[in-house]
Amino acid sequence: MKLFEIMQKIEAEFPTESAYEWDNVGLLAGEGCSEIKKVMVTLDINRRVIDEAAEWGADLIISHHPILFSPINKINDQTETGRMLLKAIRNGINIYAAHTNCDVGKNGINAYLAELFELLDAQPLEETGLGRIGNLKKEMCFSEFAELVRDKLQTPRVRVSGDCTRMVRRIAIGSGACADSIPTAISKGADVMLTADMKYHNMIDYTEAGINIIDAGHYPTERCAAAIFAEILADCPIEIKEANTEDIFKYI
């Protein structure tokens, strides 16, 4: 299968035009005419992922977070990004990213999370398509929902702020770092905002505004991206493998 055919399938779900202006998505390294037999899917690209892909004989890595985000002027062995790119190129590994276009996609990460928590009547939180807001099947106390989030996302702990005894039903979700969407969640009547990477003072301000907050971590809320990519390509005549990744944060 040609790389451009795989790109067409991904972009049918997550058009590059829907990515945020500041983002860097699409084919980041490689040739569209490359023959693809093995695809590794992952949330992040780091040295271990590149090594694993090379050892497995991958022709393509599809990641959620772009390996090239900020502009660079050189690709050489003096930087970690340069070393990873050089190894990928030497091993014939193309690199593709679907980032904010996957976040806002109809069947992207936030839609996946809304389905995971069985939200009823889930709708995009923002006009851009980012996030989801919907209702739980039944009301539960905030601490119970936080425990559900922890278990569903398979993470050791979540950080919470608010009234743990409060009964909640209307849930807003913003995968990764979506603190900027909390005012929208409040305006739409959310009892809880589930997101990640919350800052201390933001947590105080938004909690005072009356919404309960769960910071479940960036990795736990977005690790599903690999499974989403794999599902899109499931009927393609290629081998697909999810990279062996883990959360950068450890709990001790």
C-alpha positions, 0 to 999 in steps of 0.5 A: 500500500502506498503512503499517500493512500494511507494519508487519504484514509486518515485525512478522510476522518481528520482533514489537515485543514481542520487543524489549528493554525499553529499546529503542524500536521500531515506528512512530516518526513518521508515520501508519499509514494513509499510502499508501506507494509508495517505501520506503528501507531503512537501518541508520542514519538520519542527515542524508544518509539523510533528504536522500536519502529526500526527494530520491528521494520516499520515503514511508517509511524503515525503519531498524535503529537508531531515530532516537529512542532516548533520551527527548526533550522537544522537536522543533525546529530546535535539535537535529540529531534535531529537524531531521531529524524536521522535514524528514522530516515536511515531506516526508511521510516516515514513520519505522519502526525494527526494532532488538533485535526484528530482532537476536533474530529467527529470520530477523534479523541474527544468523541472516543472519551465521550463514548468511553464515559457513555455520555448521552447527547454528546456534542462538541464543547467548542464551535471548532469541534474541540471537546465534548459535553453531555450527560451521564446516564445517571447522576453520581457524586463527584468523587465516584465519577473521579474514581470512574475516570481513574479506572476507565483511563487506567491511570493510578491517580487523578487530581480533582478540585471541587466538592467531592460530595456534590452530585454531578451529571453534565460532563465536559471533556477536553483531552490533553490541555484544555483549560481554556475551554473551561469557561465554555463548559461553565456557560453550558452548564457542566458540573465537571470538566475533565481535562489535563495539565491544569495550573494551580491558580487556574484550578482555584479560579475555575473551582471558585466559579462553581465547576468541579475539575478533574486533571487526569493527565495528558497521556491518559486522556490522549493515549487512545489516539493510537487505537483510533489510528489503528481502527481507521486502517484496520481494513488495509493490507498492512501490519499495524502495531501500537508502540510500547509507550508509557506516561512520562509522569510516574506516581510514587 
